Amino acid sequence: MTTVNSEKLSSARFAQATDAFVEVFTASVDFDRRMAQQDIQGSIAHATMLMNCGILTEGELDAISGGLKQIAEEIISGEFVWSIKQEDVHMNIEARLTDLIGIAGKKLHTGRSRNDQVATDIRLYLRSEIKHIDDQIMRLQTAILDLAEQHADTIMPGFTHLQVAQPITFGHHLMAWFEMLVRDRERLQDCSKRVNIMPLGAAALAGTSYPINRSMTADLLGFSRPSANSLDSVSDRDFAIEFTAVGSLIMMHLSRFSEELILWSSAQFDFIEMPDAFCTGSSIMPQKKNPDVPELVRGKSGRVTGHLMSLLMLMKSQPLAYNKDNQEDKEPLFDTADTLINCLRAYADMIPHLSAKKANMYNSAKRGFATATDLADYLVRKGMAFRDAHEVVGLAVRLGLKSNRDLSEILLPELQQFSSLITEDVFDFLTLEGSVAARKHIGGTAPDTVRSAIQTARQALAAL
């Protein structure tokens, strides 16, 4: 067994130094140091509380706070030297603090453990990331509203089973994307309530015998309240799993957006023009314009869903309280946050520059007998039972297929051979414009209804 000399703050218990491989294998500083500022923030609040409770002197608090602020500056400037020997971000900062201020640095850990410390740092980190993610969703929502407003009258086919179903407007379709993001934001904000609970003071698992004031620390750090049970406080990662679940839903929605953009930008659909800045070419086919950003976002959705599964499996068999397994919670969590922010940013930057090919959308809607349901509804309003109307429209569609004509292009006498209830006014309902305009109820695709929905959505965003 290869051993190394160790200078760990917690090494006195051991007669042997840590195996060199094990030291590297168990260290987390390479990835958890991204929580350094949160660790310092939590430590200053903890020290402030200890002084107010008479556990530290005012001079010790000043020394600790000053030293931690200096360390924060060293980290930002890149001067701070990280060491694997100190295992993680917490011990690295504490070791440097002790170097700077001496014995007072060793008193900082009074009344806490790395178990409650890391749980607090993760929550502080995640609280900040949720705010960044929410900001990017709002940017994307605003971009969608702007594009939808430009295309409240732009007719395109609506699909079921990827077959032309009924005519809608492009603006209405975009507002469906908007509604998905509304739910995403609601879930994100609800998740943040459970993130914003403070574990600090739970110590290793049983609390501490020192007369601390956890409510004061929670107030200093902006948490809604201290956690209620010390065992649960240090072992709970539900909030991380919930965040990753919310992230998986956001990415699933972005993946659906991506799939549509990829289809629409293909030669077979040719509904939209993707901005050049968000596409790439081919190394051998000069005509190619590949929708790389939507494709990559679609691919990254699986990455985030994988992180959700990873965290669920991580926690499923753990006994109370803290276990080393939980070191594995950070990389999936960090990558989920990074992926969400980057994908949302890409979409918020890209959507304003999409161009709709209105004529192609319109002609596609005409090719699929999109107003067939309108003809059936017309006959029902004339007194025919819906099932009978369905049969009549089926015969009309068969004629249209045979003669390569849309329903609106079939002559009145030809339509009347299927039902005497059909009169000249039928063509008010068989045009794409008539079909779209008729759906003016709340949630419908009529242009005025879409504009009203956009106005309501803008007001809701502005109120947040």
C-alpha positions in Angstrom: 0.0 0.0 0.0 1.4 3.4 -1.0 1.0 6.1 1.7 1.6 9.8 1.8 2.1 12.3 4.5 -1.2 14.0 5.4 -1.8 17.4 6.8 -5.6 17.1 7.1 -7.3 19.0 9.8 -9.1 15.7 10.8 -6.2 13.3 10.6 -5.3 12.8 14.4 -7.6 9.7 14.7 -5.5 7.7 12.2 -2.2 6.0 12.7 -1.6 5.5 9.0 -1.7 8.2 6.4 -4.3 7.9 3.7 -3.4 5.7 0.7 -2.4 7.9 -2.2 -5.0 6.5 -4.5 -7.7 6.7 -1.9 -6.8 10.3 -1.2 -7.5 11.2 -4.8 -10.5 8.8 -5.2 -12.3 10.3 -2.2 -11.5 13.9 -2.7 -14.3 16.2 -4.1 -12.5 19.5 -4.2 -12.1 19.4 -8.0 -15.8 19.9 -8.4 -17.3 21.1 -5.1 -15.0 24.2 -5.1 -17.6 25.9 -7.3 -19.5 26.3 -4.0 -16.7 28.3 -2.4 -18.6 31.6 -2.3 -21.6 29.9 -0.7 -19.3 28.1 1.8 -17.8 31.5 2.8 -21.3 33.1 3.0 -22.5 30.3 5.3 -19.4 30.5 7.4 -19.7 34.2 8.0 -23.3 33.8 9.0 -22.5 30.9 11.3 -19.6 32.9 13.0 -21.9 35.9 13.4 -24.5 33.7 15.2 -21.8 32.1 17.4 -20.6 35.6 18.5 -24.2 36.7 19.3 -24.7 33.5 21.3 -21.5 34.2 23.3 -19.5 31.3 21.8 -17.1 33.5 19.9 -15.7 36.9 20.9 -16.3 40.0 18.8 -12.5 40.0 18.0 -12.7 36.4 16.9 -15.7 37.2 14.7 -13.8 40.1 13.1 -10.8 38.0 12.4 -12.9 35.1 10.9 -14.9 37.5 8.8 -11.9 39.4 7.6 -10.0 36.2 6.8 -13.0 34.7 4.9 -13.4 37.8 2.8 -9.7 37.7 1.9 -10.1 34.1 0.9 -13.1 35.0 -1.2 -11.0 37.6 -3.1 -8.1 35.1 -3.5 -10.5 32.6 -5.1 -12.0 35.1 -7.4 -8.5 36.3 -8.5 -7.3 32.8 -9.0 -4.6 33.1 -6.3 -6.1 30.5 -4.0 -4.2 27.2 -3.9 -6.5 24.2 -3.8 -5.2 21.0 -2.2 -6.5 17.5 -2.6 -5.0 16.7 0.8 -7.8 18.8 2.3 -10.4 16.7 0.4 -13.1 19.3 -0.2 -14.0 23.0 -0.5 -14.8 23.2 3.2 -11.5 21.9 4.6 -9.5 23.9 2.0 -11.1 27.1 3.1 -10.8 26.3 6.8 -7.1 25.4 6.4 -6.4 28.6 4.6 -8.3 30.6 7.2 -6.3 29.0 10.0 -3.1 29.9 8.2 -4.3 33.5 8.0 -5.7 34.1 11.4 -4.4 31.3 13.6 -6.4 29.7 16.4 -9.6 31.7 15.8 -9.9 29.9 12.4 -10.1 26.6 14.2 -13.0 27.8 16.3 -15.2 28.5 13.2 -16.3 24.8 13.1 -17.8 25.0 16.6 -21.5 23.9 16.6 -21.5 22.5 13.0 -20.2 19.6 10.9 -19.2 19.2 7.3 -22.5 17.2 7.0 -24.8 20.2 7.7 -22.2 22.6 6.1 -22.3 20.9 2.7 -26.1 20.5 2.8 -26.3 24.3 3.4 -23.8 25.1 0.7 -25.7 23.1 -1.9 -29.0 24.8 -1.0 -27.4 28.2 -1.2 -25.8 27.3 -4.6 -29.1 25.8 -5.9 -31.1 28.8 -4.7 -28.8 31.1 -6.8 -29.0 28.8 -9.9 -32.8 28.6 -9.8 -32.8 32.4 -10.0 -30.5 32.3 -13.1 -32.6 29.6 -14.7 -35.8 31.5 -14.0 -34.3 34.6 -15.7 -33.5 32.6 -18.8 -37.0 31.1 -19.0 -38.4 34.6 -18.8 -36.1 35.7 -21.6 -37.3 32.8 -23.7 -40.9 33.5 -22.9 -40.5 37.1 -24.0 -38.9 36.1 -27.2 -41.8 33.6 -27.9 -44.4 36.3 -27.2 -42.7 38.7 -29.6 -42.6 36.1 -32.4 -46.2 34.9 -31.7 -47.4 38.5 -32.0 -45.7 38.8 -35.4 -47.5 35.7 -36.6 -51.0 35.9 -34.9 -52.5 35.7 -38.5 -50.0 33.3 -40.1 -51.9 30.2 -41.0 -50.2 26.8 -40.8 -51.4 23.2 -40.4 -51.9 21.9 -36.9 -50.9 18.2 -36.6 -52.0 15.1 -34.8 -49.9 11.9 -35.4 -47.8 14.3 -37.6 -50.7 14.3 -40.1 -52.5 17.5 -41.1 -55.4 17.9 -38.7 -56.9 21.4 -38.6 -55.6 24.9 -39.6 -54.1 27.0 -36.8 -51.9 30.1 -36.7 -48.2 30.0 -36.1 -48.7 32.4 -33.3 -51.1 30.0 -31.6 -48.6 27.2 -31.9 -45.9 29.3 -30.3 -48.2 30.2 -27.5 -48.5 26.4 -26.8 -44.7 26.5 -26.2 -45.2 29.5 -23.9 -47.7 27.6 -21.8 -45.3 24.8 -21.3 -42.7 27.3 -20.0 -45.4 28.8 -17.6 -45.7 25.4 -16.0 -42.0 25.0 -15.9 -41.6 28.3 -14.0 -44.4 27.3 -11.6 -42.7 24.0 -10.8 -39.3 25.7 -10.4 -40.7 28.3 -8.0 -42.5 25.6 -6.0 -39.2 23.6 -5.9 -37.4 26.7 -4.6 -39.6 26.7 -1.5 -38.2 23.4 -0.4 -34.6 24.4 -1.4 -34.9 27.4 0.9 -34.8 25.6 4.2 -31.6 25.7 6.3 -29.8 22.6 7.6 -27.0 24.5 9.3 -26.8 23.7 13.0 -27.9 20.1 12.6 -24.2 19.3 12.9 -23.2 15.7 12.1 -26.7 14.2 12.7 -27.9 14.9 16.2 -27.7 18.7 16.6 -25.1 20.3 18.9 -24.8 20.9 22.6 -23.8 24.5 22.1 -26.5 27.1 22.7 -26.8 28.2 19.1 -29.6 30.2 17.5 -30.5 28.5 14.2 -33.3 30.9 13.4 -30.8 33.8 13.5 -28.5 32.0 11.0 -31.4 31.2 8.8 -32.4 34.9 8.8 -28.8 36.0 8.0 -28.7 33.6 5.0 -32.2 34.5 3.8 -33.6 31.0 4.4 -37.3 30.8 5.2 -36.7 28.7 8.3 -34.3 26.2 9.9 -34.9 22.5 9.1 -37.0 20.6 11.6 -35.1 17.4 12.2 -31.3 17.0 12.5 -31.1 13.5 11.0 -33.2 14.5 8.0 -31.3 17.8 7.7 -28.0 16.2 6.8 -29.3 13.3 4.8 -32.1 14.9 2.7 -31.4 15.3 -1.0 -35.1 15.4 -2.0 -34.7 19.0 -2.9 -31.9 18.1 -5.4 -33.9 15.3 -6.9 -36.9 17.6 -7.2 -34.8 20.3 -8.9 -33.5 17.7 -11.4 -37.0 16.4 -12.0 -38.1 20.0 -12.8 -35.0 20.3 -15.0 -35.9 17.1 -16.8 -39.3 18.5 -17.6 -37.9 21.8 -18.9 -35.4 19.9 -21.1 -38.2 17.6 -22.3 -40.1 20.7 -23.4 -37.0 22.2 -25.1 -36.5 18.9 -26.8 -40.1 19.0 -28.2 -39.4 22.6 -29.4 -36.2 21.3 -31.0 -37.9 18.4 -32.8 -40.4 20.8 -34.4 -37.8 23.3 -35.4 -35.7 20.5 -37.0 -38.7 19.2 -38.9 -39.9 22.7 -39.9 -36.5 23.7 -41.2 -36.2 20.5 -43.4 -36.8 20.7 -47.2 -39.8 18.4 -46.7 -41.6 20.9 -44.5 -39.7 24.2 -45.3 -41.8 26.2 -42.8 -39.0 28.2 -41.3 -35.6 29.6 -41.9 -33.1 29.0 -39.1 -30.7 31.9 -38.4 -27.3 31.2 -39.8 -25.6 32.0 -36.5 -27.2 28.9 -34.9 -26.5 26.4 -37.7 -23.5 24.8 -39.2 -22.5 23.4 -42.6 -21.2 20.0 -43.8 -17.6 19.1 -44.3 -18.3 17.6 -47.8 -21.9 18.8 -48.8 -21.8 22.6 -49.4 -25.5 22.9 -49.7 -26.2 21.7 -46.1 -27.5 24.0 -43.3 -27.7 21.8 -40.2 -29.9 22.9 -37.2 -27.1 22.0 -34.7 -28.4 24.1 -31.8 -31.9 22.4 -31.7 -30.3 19.0 -32.3 -27.8 19.5 -29.4 -30.5 20.7 -27.1 -32.6 17.7 -28.0 -29.6 15.4 -27.2 -28.9 17.2 -23.9 -32.4 16.4 -22.7 -31.3 12.8 -22.2 -28.3 14.0 -20.2 -30.5 15.8 -17.6 -33.0 12.9 -17.4 -30.0 10.7 -16.7 -29.0 12.9 -13.9 -32.4 12.6 -12.4 -32.2 8.8 -12.5 -28.7 9.0 -11.0 -29.8 10.9 -8.0 -32.8 8.7 -7.4 -30.6 5.6 -7.5 -28.0 7.4 -5.3 -30.5 7.9 -2.5 -32.8 4.9 -2.7 -30.9 2.6 -0.3 -29.2 5.0 2.1 -29.9 4.5 5.8 -30.0 7.6 8.0 -28.1 9.8 8.3 -25.2 11.1 6.2 -23.2 8.7 4.0 -20.2 9.2 1.7 -22.5 8.2 -1.2 -23.8 11.8 -1.1 -20.6 13.1 -2.4 -21.9 11.9 -5.7 -24.9 14.3 -5.6 -23.0 17.3 -6.8 -21.7 16.6 -10.3 -25.2 15.6 -11.6 -26.7 18.6 -9.9 -24.1 21.1 -11.1 -24.3 19.7 -14.7 -28.1 19.9 -14.6 -28.0 23.6 -13.7 -25.3 24.3 -16.3 -27.2 22.5 -19.0 -30.5 24.2 -18.3 -28.9 27.7 -18.3 -27.0 27.1 -21.5 -29.9 25.5 -23.4 -32.4 28.2 -22.3 -29.9 30.9 -23.2 -29.4 29.4 -26.7 -33.1 29.3 -27.3 -33.7 32.8 -25.9 -31.0 34.1 -28.3 -32.2 32.1 -31.3 -36.0 32.4 -31.3 -36.0 36.2 -32.1 -34.2 35.5 -35.4 -36.4 32.7 -36.7 -38.1 33.5 -40.0 -41.5 31.9 -40.9 -42.2 31.0 -44.6 -45.8 32.0 -44.6 -46.7 30.8 -48.1 -45.3 27.4 -47.5 -47.2 27.0 -44.2 -50.4 28.2 -45.8 -50.1 25.8 -48.8 -49.3 22.9 -46.5 -52.5 23.5 -44.6 -54.5 23.4 -47.8 -53.0 20.1 -48.8 -54.3 18.1 -45.9 -58.1 18.7 -46.0 -57.6 20.7 -42.8 -61.2 22.1 -42.8 -62.9 18.7 -42.9 -64.0 19.1 -39.3 -65.4 22.5 -40.2 -67.6 20.9 -42.8 -68.9 18.4 -40.3 -69.6 21.1 -37.8 -71.4 23.1 -40.5 -73.7 20.1 -41.2 -74.4 19.6 -37.5 -75.4 23.2 -37.1 -77.9 22.5 -40.0 -79.5 19.7 -38.0 -77.5 16.6 -39.1 -76.3 14.1 -36.5 -72.5 14.3 -36.1 -71.9 10.6 -37.1 -73.9 11.2 -40.3 -72.0 14.4 -40.9 -68.8 12.5 -40.4 -69.8 10.1 -43.2 -70.8 12.9 -45.6 -67.4 14.7 -45.1 -65.6 11.4 -45.6 -67.3 11.1 -49.1 -66.3 14.7 -49.9 -62.7 14.1 -48.8 -62.6 11.0 -51.0 -63.7 13.2 -54.0 -61.1 15.7 -53.1 -58.4 13.0 -53.1 -59.6 11.6 -56.4 -59.6 15.0 -58.1 -56.6 16.4 -56.2 -58.6 19.4 -54.8 -59.0 20.9 -51.4 -62.5 20.9 -49.9 -62.8 24.6 -50.6 -62.0 24.0 -54.3 -64.8 21.4 -54.8 -67.8 22.9 -56.6 -71.1 23.5 -54.7 -73.2 21.0 -56.9 -70.6 18.4 -56.2 -70.8 18.9 -52.5 -74.6 18.9 -52.6 -74.7 15.4 -54.1 -73.6 14.2 -50.6 -76.2 16.4 -48.7 -78.9 18.8 -49.6 -78.2 20.7 -46.4 -75.1 22.2 -48.1 -75.6 25.7 -49.5 -73.5 28.5 -50.8 -72.6 29.7 -47.3 -70.5 26.5 -46.8 -67.5 28.2 -48.3 -67.4 30.7 -45.5 -66.3 27.7 -43.3 -64.2 25.8 -45.8 -61.5 28.4 -46.2 -58.5 28.3 -43.9 -59.2 31.8 -42.8 -62.8 31.1 -42.0 -61.8 28.0 -40.1 -59.2 29.8 -38.0 -61.4 32.8 -37.3 -64.3 30.7 -36.1 -62.3 29.4 -33.1 -62.5 32.5 -31.0 -63.2 31.1 -27.6 -60.7 31.2 -24.8 -57.7 29.1 -25.8 -58.7 29.0 -29.5 -56.6 29.8 -32.6 -58.5 32.8 -33.9 -56.0 35.7 -34.5 -57.8 38.1 -32.1 -57.9 35.4 -29.4 -54.2 34.8 -29.9 -53.4 38.5 -29.6 -55.5 38.6 -26.4 -53.6 35.6 -25.0 -50.3 37.4 -25.8 -51.5 40.5 -24.0 -52.5 38.6 -20.9 -49.2 36.7 -20.9 -47.2 40.0 -21.1 -49.1 41.4 -18.2 -48.5 38.3 -16.2 -44.7 38.4 -16.9 -44.5 42.1 -16.1 -46.2 41.4 -12.7 -43.5 39.0 -11.6 
